[in-house]
């Protein structure tokens, strides 16, 4: 990750990492918290809570999708910054549209304006190369259970050294008054938060070793292979749907979303998981597991494919065939 271990701690999930930072910081009435309209719903809820609790205001930068260039993303975020902006929460890889945002450019632009950046990197570890030292964001959190294939319940939080004094774990425990001097207060507090099962954290090294051994080139080869497969799968879908690719290839990691026609009125998402019936049809009738995202809001929808070592191009060809058939039936 291009990080000093002294700046990294484990947390249960990227959502927990985002909550940890937001619950640690203090905001005032009139402060502005910047986010994009593509932020993951759980983390957006955490930001809204922090704003409501403090009297701050959430400002939303709208990022178009489809889009043509990274300049559109940077321009949308920069245009939303004001002298009152205190923090920006931005996905590195968006959940709904699967785009790898130009996070290095965004970090530089925000830093030049005195705005701290909290990066929601839920999908990045094992998908895209990371160098957290070079990125320089104040806060960065991500999951280990996605592309690293570690157990669920293992994620990381990286806090820049000059910001660590303010960041406390969600559970305050024995570390708060520990007399240890062999490590930083940051590591001591997060290292033991009371009784919990650390098995997921302890499984991360083996996941890194085992998955990294599956191709001769290790993790760089795995990330390149998965990206190439995601690009190929997207081409198959776009050709079958007769639509242009919705964003340049530079936005693709191991995820890719494509727009499809709006859902019929009787085909909107419903409980318990608020999935489109189309997603159920693909799973039940065709044996294909793929999310159909209700983004930006019903009736709009985006099937989003993933590419991992266990996937192959014929699977995306099967999806394209099934998807076109279901759309032709009016689903």
KAKA-V364793 format. One line per field, one symbol per residue. phi: phi as a letter, one per 20 degrees, with the letter a starting at -180 (. if undefined). burial: + if it has 9 or more other C-alpha atoms within 8 Angstrom, else -. Layout:
phi: ???
burial: ???
//
This chain:
phi: .mcfgfddcecfaffffffgfffeeddcgnfddebefdfggffffffffffffdnfceddeedfbfbdbfgffffffffeecfefdbddcfecfffdmeeffffffffffffdmdfddeedgdefndcfccffffmffbbcbedeeffmfffocbccdcggfdffeedffdecfffcfefcebfggfffffbdofbeegfffefgfffffffefcgemfgffffffffffffffffffffelcfffbfffedddcbdcfcggffgedffcfedlefggffffffecmdebfdeecfagefbcfcecccgeebggfffffgffffffffene
burial: --+---++++++++-+++++++++--+---++++++-+++--++-+++-+++-++++++++++---+----+++-+++-++---++++++++++++++++++---++-+++---+++++++++++++-+-++----+++++++++++++++-++++++++--++--+++--++++---------++++++-++------++-++--++--++--+--++-+++-+++-+++++++++++++---++++--++++++++++--++--+++-----+++++++++------++++++--++++++++-+-----+--++-++++++-++---+
//
